[in-house]
Amino acid sequence: MTLTVDEKGQISLDEHVREVLGLVPGSKLVLDANEKGELILRPERIAKNADPDRFKKARGILPAYPGGTDALMNLLRGED
């Protein structure tokens, strides 16, 4: 979907997109940009629950594999 910014800086979303996202007049959206310059547009109710550090928080949940990463990779590859 290609959007055009009008002279007021506004964009219009197709009806299908509004329906899928559950948007009604007055709905709030959050616009973010990632490191690649891609824009991410989400309803505010979803954005409030999104945690940009969710992967950092998940790191370390599982115990370390005995022998370290190299030993685990060897096991997965079927190497001795």
Secondary structure as GFF3:
##gff-version 3
##sequence-region A 1 80
A	DSSP	alpha_helix	15	21	.	.	.	ID=ss1
A	DSSP	beta_strand	29	33	.	.	.	ID=ss2
A	DSSP	beta_strand	39	43	.	.	.	ID=ss3
A	DSSP	alpha_helix	44	49	.	.	.	ID=ss4
A	DSSP	alpha_helix	54	58	.	.	.	ID=ss5
A	DSSP	alpha_helix	68	77	.	.	.	ID=ss6
###
